[in-house]
Amino acid sequence: MGTGQKKVVVRTFAGTLAWGYLPQGRFVQEESIELMAVDGRLSGLSLTEIKTISYVRDFNLDDAVDPERMGKKTFVARPRGDGLWVKMTFRDGDEMEGLTSFDVGALDSVMDDGGICVRPPDARANTQRIFVPRFALRSLEVLGWVTAPSKRAGTKMGAKAGAGVTEDIQARLFGE
């Protein structure tokens, strides 16, 4: 296993779970992933079937219900850290919030891997990052742009700029 391989739990819309290893980025090949399972076998999964790919600290193989152990799906207050605070609505109606970076790397992820990578609301949970394929989403809403107070002083972002960010992300994810 290379140093670029990280532990993941893949959750599908059918309710199945798969544990294994994936690189941090550029792991999508022709709208599918090749997951190296815990036992070393490779298996292909279509992005259209995947709800989330959670990068985790521990597999928790004995927990077939909630191995990700996210705890919270929404922020109770303004998120800590820099980035876009987003609310994702999945095809099945489930909702989750996350914080995504707003830089070239984030846009590369949308373009190369066909989805968005977010940090979950609970930083102490087993889940460190979540990749959500664009096929899994019904909508994506930008709730805010979170920056450190020192960075905010020199930045003026009006409602038009925020709307432009949402429109750009929607266009890249959904082709609108």
C-alpha positions, 0 to 999 in steps of 0.5 A: 500500500502506497503512502498516498492510500488512505482508509475509506468507508464507501456508503452506497444508496442501496445501504451497503458499506465497503471498507478499503483504501483510496488515494486522496485525489484523482481516483475516479476513472470513467465515472467509477472507482477502484477500491482496494478492499481491506483484504487486498482485493480490488473492486470497482464501484460506479459513482452513480451508486455511491452516496459518500466516500468517508476518509476515516481514522479507523475502519470500525469493521465491527460497526455495520451501521455507522462506522464513519461515526460522524455524530453531527451532520450540521454545524451548530454554529459558524464553522471553524476554518477557512472555506465555503460552508455548504449544505448538500441535499442528496438524491434520497432527501438526506442533508449534510453540511460541510466546509470545503476549500475554495481554491484551485484544488477544490475546483480540480476535485470537482473537474477530475473526480466529479464531486466535492470534498468537504470537512464534516461538522464534527472535527473530532469524529472518526471521519476526517473528510468526505467525498460526495460524487455529483451524481449523489447530489440533488442540490448544493447550497453555499451557506457562507464564506468563512475566513479568519477575521484578519483575512476578512478585513481586506476582502469585500464580498457582496451578495453578487459575489456570493451568488456567483460562487454558488452559480459557478459551483452548481455549473461545475457539479451539475453542468447547469 
